[in-house]
Amino acid sequence: CTNLCNYCKEVMRIIQYIGVILFFFLVSCEKNDVEPQKTRTLMVYLAGDNNLSGHMQKNISSMMSAWKKSYNANIVIYFDAPNAAPELYTFRFNGKEVEKQVLKTYEEMDSADPEVLKKILNEMQDLYPSDSYGLILGSHASGWIPSGGFGRSNRMLYAEPVLTRSFGTDYTGPSQMDTRDMAKAIPFNKENLEFILFDACLMSSIEVLYDLRDKAKYVIASPAELPAPGFPYARVMPYFWGKGTNLEKDLVKVCDEFWDYYNTYNAANRFGTIALIKMDGMEHLFDLTREVLQGKKDYVADIYQKAVYCYPMVEYSKHDRFFDLGEYMKYMTEGREGLYKEYRDFLDNQVVIYKNATNPFYYTEIPEEKFSGIATYIPLSIWPTETNAYWGFSWSGVYDAVTE
């Protein structure tokens, strides 16, 4: 009996030993199956519960067609289409083929609500943590002009003969997202958000950019209206992954591909403007602008509307509220050429890294010498609604609300 007991104990020890070996083997295999953390996550937020949804579907297909394993990156897309539940999904390789994988389906919600934007971006980050992030925002909007101030007719909104896109319209609401609330809702900063790309109209507005100054290293946006087809993602997708000194070079390529795509359209009504903004320069640009405009609130209120160049209209009726920032500073520094030169040197070399406009721009042109790449509002007395709202934006501090 004693020998039998000893034999049984020995067998049990062998079984336990084999069990431990198998456990470590299985754990090791499991670890090898887990992909290492990617170096970048590209987050795409498409508030498409509006008449841009068909174009956004094509944008997503273009992104998928250009997706490669070599990017060492994740992509996560939120898309809210009309008469459909919003979805969150990514791209996966099935052998050599890329396919869409739905990660989550939501109940109907207002994608132009900043709380929804914040919730989705947090979920994206939780699902795909990475060393750095890029963000694409696409929908309807109107630059800094507050919600409800779009100036498009219902006919234009629902059946535009010449479609453009901006950020933040949802037919479920229907509502638009105030850009100040949008900035607050973005749960990132310049330490981890490499860039924001606005597939949207009028977002290279200094009032919007200044509110985003601590959110990202770079912003790609248009100071004028943007064509509804949006960015040519099959062409720009390879340039979203640059790091360090290569990041800026790659983002320049994104902008250049956009410009070339629309500039070579074989149509007289083609249009497109684009700019790459380096956000580190925002604070100093504010200080330089204040040096020009401090105490001029009452003076600028009565400037002749056409004295400063504004971006041309495609269909947005309030296009004449978007003046070129460089041209405004030129007008306001007349007789102070040294100050204007200092201003333009900084604007052109330290803030606007790239700028370009198609020629023609919707049956007209944007003169190169009048195009700085950033738009601004002039608080004129002829537009009391916009002007009263303007004083609620941080950038309006360049006037210091002081009268001479």
PyMOL commands that set and color helices and strands:
alter all, ss='L'
color gray80, all
select helices_A, chain A and resi 2-33+53-65+69-71+114-127+154-158+179-185+206-211+233-239+245-263+279-293+297-301+305-307+319-321+325-332+337-351+368-370+384-390+394-399
alter helices_A, ss='H'
color red, helices_A
select strands_A, chain A and resi 40-47+73-80+87-94+97-105+132-138+164-165+169-170+175-176+193-199+218-221+226-227+273-278+323-324+352-357+375-376
alter strands_A, ss='S'
color yellow, strands_A
deselect
rebuild
show_as cartoon
